[in-house]
Amino acid sequence: MLTGKQKRFLRSKAHHLNPIFQVGKGGVNENMIGQICEALEARELMKISVLQNCEEDRDEVAAKLSKGARAELVQVIGNTIVLYKESRENKQIQLP
């Protein structure tokens, strides 16, 4: 579980990132969660955008993605979700 200070730190790091994945009409599926897990292992911090044609609520999508990828939900702002998961092999971000 992240503290408020750690979430603030991660939000500042994520500000300059572009969304890597998009959740659209199909919603969240197992294939997407697998790819997000692999990307989180490589990057640790990432943005995901929820498109207008997504039938699920953005908060539901964020909960499903964070639970499926076993990642920490840093922020949901607008239609953008920020996820963090500490990498096992190549740890890049040092949390305060």
N, C-alpha and C positions, 0 to 999 in steps of 0.2 A: 504494500500500500504506500502510495506516495504522499508526502507531506505537502502542505500548501506552498512552502518555499521551493520544493523540488518541482512542483507543477508550474510555478511561475518561471523557474529557470528553463524548463523544457518548452514552455510556450514561447519564450524569447528565442530559443534555438530554432523552433519550428516556423517562426514568422517568415523566414526567408525561403522556406522550402516550397516547392510546387507539388500539387497533388499527384500521386503516382497511380492510384487506382480510382475508378469511377464505379459507383453502384447505380445501376439503371433499372430498367423495367423488370429484369429478371430477379432483382433483389439479391440477397446474400445466399450463396450456395457453398458446398464443401470445397469445390475447386478453387473458388475465390479465397476462401479462408486459408487453404494450403499455400497459395501463392503469396498471400499477405504474411504468413508465418516465415516463409523463405526470405521475403524482402526485409522483414523486421530483424531477422538474424543477421543480415548483411548491413543494415542501416541503423537499427535501434529506434529511430524516430522517423515517423512518416505521416503524411497527410493523405486523406481519402476524401473525395468529393461525392456528394449524393446528388444525382441529377434530378431535374424536375419531374421526369416521367417515372421515378421510383414510387411504387405503390405503398411502400412501408414508410413509417414515420422515421425521421432522421435519428431520434433518440433510440428507437428500436434497433435500427441498423447499427448504431454505435455499440449498443449493449451486446448484440449478436457477434459483432466482429471482435470486440475485446474479450468476450467469453470464449469464442472459438479459437482465437489465436493465443489465448492466455496472456494477453497484454494489458497494460494499464491504460485506461482512458484518461488522456490529459485534458482534452477540451473538445466541446462541440460548439462551433460558432458559425452561424449562418448555415450553409449546407456543407461545411467542412468538418471532418473529424480528425483529431490528432491522436495517434497511438504511440506508446512507448513500450519496448520490451528489451530488457538487458540481454545483450548478446553473450553466448557462451564462449565462442572462440575469439572474436575480435572486438573487445570492449573499447568503444571510442568515446562515449560520453561519461564524464565523471560527475556524478550528482553531488550537490552541496550537502 
